[in-house]
Amino acid sequence: LGRSPHSPPWPKAAAAPRCRALALIGAASLMLGCLGGFVFRWLEREDELARYALNRAIYSTLVDSVDFEYCHDVAFKDLGYCRQHAELEVRLREFFERAGNSVHDMKLWTWLGSFFFVFNLSSTVGYATQGAPATPGGQLAAILFGIVGIPLFGCALLLASSPLAAGVVGLLHQRAPEARAGKAWLAAVAVSIIGALWFGAAVLFTLLEGWSYARSLFFCFMTITTVGIGSDVPTTFA
């Protein structure tokens, strides 16, 4: 029997096993992320805190080397040299932050930061500011977690994207039967969906992170394409 032109793009009987498999993979990925939170925190957190302490010591030494004690006096604070010294402190701190040598705790390898790292690793996005594990144990753990997490993420992506794309195409075919099966039309649908996700997600990150819209667009592009060379990483829990 031929299928009706308005029948769903995939059999309903196939949806249940697909959903079960997706739920199992999602649960396994969540467990992997939780385990990674403990493992990487144990392996990397102490080393991270030691790096921050070293950065603060270097920063303080550089600032103190050009410090003028009378600049701390209210009577002298408006002197040209004192104003320039205050500006130097600000710019030096910015330089340290941009160079990846933060002087304050970024909490990259807390449990939550480690959990986030496992999903960065599994999705192959790899945000630059998250950095890589610095200890031999952390590097070995990253390899092991990647071997398990990357295939899990790939399977989840395939299972989730296939029915989603088929459902959208089927819905649009019902609304516009004359455009059925045209390759150019399907490409236009795919581009439209990606564009909506890109621009919509940029609005969301602008609201949640306080970034400019252009900065959010760049971040979302690096995330969607899994390039991950951006200098930004979300800092809020949301």
C-alpha positions in Angstrom: 0.0 0.0 0.0 1.2 3.4 -0.9 1.7 6.0 1.9 -0.6 9.0 2.0 1.1 12.2 1.1 0.0 13.5 4.5 1.3 10.6 6.5 4.1 11.2 9.0 7.7 11.0 7.6 8.6 8.0 9.8 6.5 5.2 11.3 5.1 5.8 14.8 6.3 2.4 15.9 9.9 3.4 15.3 9.6 6.5 17.5 9.4 4.6 20.8 12.7 2.6 20.4 14.4 5.8 19.2 13.1 7.8 22.2 14.2 5.0 24.6 17.7 4.9 23.1 17.9 8.7 23.2 16.8 8.7 26.9 19.4 6.0 27.8 22.2 7.9 26.0 21.1 11.1 27.7 21.2 9.4 31.1 24.6 7.9 30.4 26.0 11.3 29.3 24.6 13.0 32.4 26.3 10.3 34.6 29.5 10.7 32.6 29.4 14.5 33.2 28.7 14.1 37.0 31.6 11.6 37.3 33.8 13.9 35.3 32.9 16.7 37.7 34.4 14.8 40.6 37.4 13.4 38.7 38.6 16.6 37.1 38.0 18.6 40.2 40.2 16.1 42.1 42.9 16.1 39.5 43.0 19.8 38.4 41.6 22.1 41.1 44.6 22.2 43.3 46.9 23.0 40.3 44.5 25.7 39.2 44.5 27.4 42.5 48.3 27.3 42.6 48.5 29.0 39.2 46.2 31.8 40.4 48.4 32.3 43.4 51.5 32.5 41.2 49.7 35.0 38.8 48.8 37.2 41.8 52.4 37.2 43.1 53.7 38.2 39.6 51.1 40.9 39.2 51.8 42.3 42.7 55.5 42.4 42.0 55.1 44.3 38.8 52.7 46.8 40.3 54.8 47.3 43.4 58.0 47.8 41.3 56.6 51.1 40.0 54.6 52.1 43.0 55.1 55.5 44.6 54.1 55.4 48.3 52.8 59.0 48.3 50.2 58.1 45.7 48.3 56.5 48.5 48.0 59.9 50.1 44.9 61.8 49.2 46.9 65.0 48.7 49.0 63.3 45.9 46.4 61.1 44.2 45.7 63.6 41.5 49.3 63.9 40.4 49.9 62.9 36.8 52.2 60.0 37.8 49.7 58.7 40.4 46.9 58.7 37.9 49.0 56.9 35.3 50.0 54.4 37.9 46.3 53.6 38.7 45.7 53.3 35.0 48.7 50.9 34.7 47.2 48.7 37.4 44.0 48.4 35.5 45.6 47.7 32.1 48.0 45.2 33.6 45.2 43.3 35.1 43.4 43.3 31.8 46.5 42.0 30.1 46.8 39.2 32.6 43.1 38.2 32.0 43.4 38.3 28.2 46.6 36.2 28.3 44.8 33.5 30.2 46.7 34.2 33.4 43.9 35.4 35.6 44.7 36.8 39.0 41.3 35.8 40.4 39.6 32.5 40.7 37.8 31.6 37.4 36.5 28.4 39.0 37.2 26.4 35.8 37.9 23.2 37.7 35.3 23.3 40.4 32.7 20.5 40.1 30.4 22.6 38.0 33.3 23.8 35.8 34.5 20.2 35.4 31.0 19.0 34.5 30.9 21.7 31.8 34.3 20.6 30.5 33.1 17.1 30.0 30.3 18.3 27.8 32.6 20.6 25.9 34.9 17.6 25.3 32.1 15.3 24.3 30.6 17.8 21.8 34.1 18.6 20.4 33.4 22.4 20.9 36.3 23.0 23.3 36.0 26.6 24.3 39.4 28.2 24.4 39.0 29.9 27.7 38.2 26.6 29.5 41.7 25.5 28.8 43.0 21.9 28.8 43.9 19.8 31.8 47.4 20.7 33.0 48.3 17.7 35.0 49.2 14.3 33.5 46.4 12.6 35.3 43.9 15.2 34.0 45.2 14.8 30.4 44.8 11.0 30.7 41.3 11.4 32.1 40.4 13.7 29.2 41.4 11.1 26.7 39.4 8.4 28.5 36.3 10.6 28.9 36.6 11.7 25.2 36.7 8.1 24.0 33.4 7.4 25.8 31.7 10.9 25.6 32.3 11.8 21.9 30.6 8.6 20.5 27.7 9.1 23.0 27.2 12.7 21.9 27.4 11.7 18.2 24.7 9.0 18.6 22.5 11.4 20.6 22.8 14.0 17.8 21.9 11.5 15.1 18.9 10.1 17.0 17.6 13.6 17.9 18.2 15.3 14.6 16.8 12.7 12.2 13.2 12.7 13.4 13.3 16.5 14.1 14.4 17.3 10.6 11.9 14.8 9.1 9.1 16.2 11.3 9.8 19.8 10.2 10.0 18.8 6.5 6.8 16.7 6.8 4.9 19.6 8.4 6.1 22.1 5.8 5.2 19.6 3.0 1.6 19.6 4.3 1.5 23.4 4.3 3.2 23.7 0.9 2.6 20.5 -1.1 3.7 22.1 -4.4 7.2 22.5 -2.9 7.5 18.8 -2.1 11.0 17.1 -2.4 12.8 20.0 -4.0 16.4 20.0 -3.0 16.7 23.8 -3.1 13.6 24.1 -1.0 15.0 21.6 1.6 18.3 23.4 1.7 16.4 26.7 2.3 14.5 25.0 5.2 17.7 23.8 6.7 19.4 27.2 6.4 16.3 28.9 8.0 16.3 26.5 11.0 20.1 27.0 11.5 19.7 30.8 11.2 16.8 30.9 13.7 18.8 28.9 16.2 21.9 31.1 15.6 20.2 34.5 15.9 17.7 33.3 18.6 20.5 31.9 20.8 22.5 35.1 20.4 19.6 37.0 21.9 19.4 34.6 24.8 23.1 34.8 25.6 22.9 38.6 25.3 20.3 38.6 28.1 21.9 35.9 30.3 25.5 36.9 30.0 25.3 40.7 29.5 27.3 40.5 26.2 26.8 42.6 23.2 24.7 41.1 20.4 27.7 41.0 18.1 29.7 39.2 20.7 26.9 36.7 21.3 26.6 36.0 17.5 30.3 35.2 17.3 30.1 32.9 20.4 27.0 31.1 19.0 28.7 30.6 15.6 31.7 29.1 17.2 29.5 26.8 19.3 27.1 25.7 16.5 30.0 24.9 14.1 31.9 23.2 17.0 35.0 25.2 16.1 35.4 26.5 19.7 38.2 29.0 19.1 36.2 31.9 20.8 37.6 33.8 23.7 34.2 33.7 25.6 32.6 31.0 27.8 29.4 31.3 29.7 30.0 32.3 33.3 26.4 32.3 34.7 24.7 29.0 35.8 21.8 29.8 33.5 
